[in-house]
Amino acid sequence: MREKFGREVVLEKPKDRSFGHFATPIAFSLAKELKKSPMAISDELASSFEQSDVFNSVESVKGYLNFRLSENFLNDYASWALQNQDEFAKQDKKEKILLEFVSANPTGPLHIGHARGAVYGDTLYRLAKHLGYDITAEYYVNDAGNQIDLLGLSIQLDGRENILKESVEYPQSYYRGEYLTKLAEEAVSRFGKEILSDESRQKELALWAKDGVMEIITKDLADTNIFFDNFVNESSLYADWDRVMVKMGSGIYEKDDKIWIASTQKGDDNDRVVVREDGRPTYLAGDIVYHNQKFEQAYDHYINIWGADHHGYIARVKASVEFLGYDGNKLEILLSQMVSLLKDGEPYKMSKRAGNVILMSDIVEEIGSDALRFIFASKKSDTALEFDLAEFKKQDSSNPIFYIQYAHARIKTVISKSSLTEDEIMSATLKNLDENADILMFDALLLPEIVEDAFASRQIQKLPEYLKSLAASTHKFYYDCRIIGTKDEAKFLKLLTLVALSLRVGLSLMGIKAKDYMSKEEETI
């Protein structure tokens, strides 16, 4: 289409399928430029399309161009997809991308806010991999600064209370949760009980404990099918600060015994401190060194996924990237909003194991990782998300992940009841389908466009939306159409095999394994 019109063309699916498979409003955007009415332009464009194997018809309707794909094209495309299942919806984009996400402080287990960013990042990663991008998933471990010092203090206080049985007065700010008691017990086993009472050893204790916390974090992520290629420790970066500070040139200056970044020159509201009066670098200093390290690796594009509370941080980081001599447009920062949880309509109680947050692991334990991933991928990441856990424990059509899994399992069950061989099914033609079957085939073949659009727009919710719609069409087809024992049995089973492929690939891109059967405890739809 781009070659035909010399520009990007927006293709839409008409609500009324009788208009065709695709429609474009391009005539309306050309009207001012060509000084003609959209209807006249669409008439001219429609007549310019020659008969081809791809389109059965190209029609002009009230200024829109409507395209109907040919039976030959759809049949050939479906057969190719089934013969090359490992290649279905894949591309070869080649662009090199560094994707950083989660990057939670190694001071405690992941909570549901972290989980949303984790699912968003991992789904983007999977989509990009499928599209052929050379993408690297990276976790930035914030293992320096006050939060690490506070970890050491919190372990000592917890250990003194729960192991030494002392009366402890807790400060206003500290970490809490059962994981601290376990760390305190392990610390006593390793260092002796004196580690809990010696304030001078808080830093030593914290640096040891943060590795234990990272084990908890990586296990929580692995339990949700999320893995990283690289981990970068903030503490390893500061040795490079002097070199990077020189590289910043006029982007930094000294005032009031502090070192500042002149970020207002790049659109920030205020200049920011990067080194305090006592010589200690701020969190921003670590980020500057980290982003310099990133850009020195010469990726084509850099994506950071941050919590929404970091919105004000974007301008200063982009300013630092530009002062370092790089193209700030190559850095894309996406925000992930917080999550509100309900259970049977009531606010979900905070975790007893964490004290003041809802743990990601608690939710996985309650509804499973598939449901958690589906929920967190089902709405734009930069909008608030509220959901009720009870809805995702139901084994019926009101639970979208169950509904989709049942569609895939239902197809497998129908095929298993057929006496036809795989060769007999695959050799069938997908021509002369009725309207419902034609729509189902077209929808199944839309997966490649959905995958590309979901990644390009960074709106991963388009994938679960598509899968829900495809599952609904599948269930409707199952009820409306007799399959086994009919003259079209092979044709219908081939069509359903194609649908199963799209469901399976789509779910895998969400980090979810498609089910081939449902357990006896799971109700039928």
PyMOL commands that set and color helices and strands:
alter all, ss='L'
color gray80, all
select helices_A, chain A and resi 2-5+17-19+26-34+38-48+71-83+85-87+112-130+146-162+178-191+193-196+199-222+234-236+238-251+263-266+283-296+308-323+328-330+360-367+369-377+389-392+400-416+422-426+435-444+447-456+462-480+489-508
alter helices_A, ss='H'
color red, helices_A
select strands_A, chain A and resi 22-24+55-61+64-69+96-100+134-141+230-233+252-255+258-261+272-275+301-307+331-336+339-343+346-347+385-388
alter strands_A, ss='S'
color yellow, strands_A
deselect
rebuild
show_as cartoon
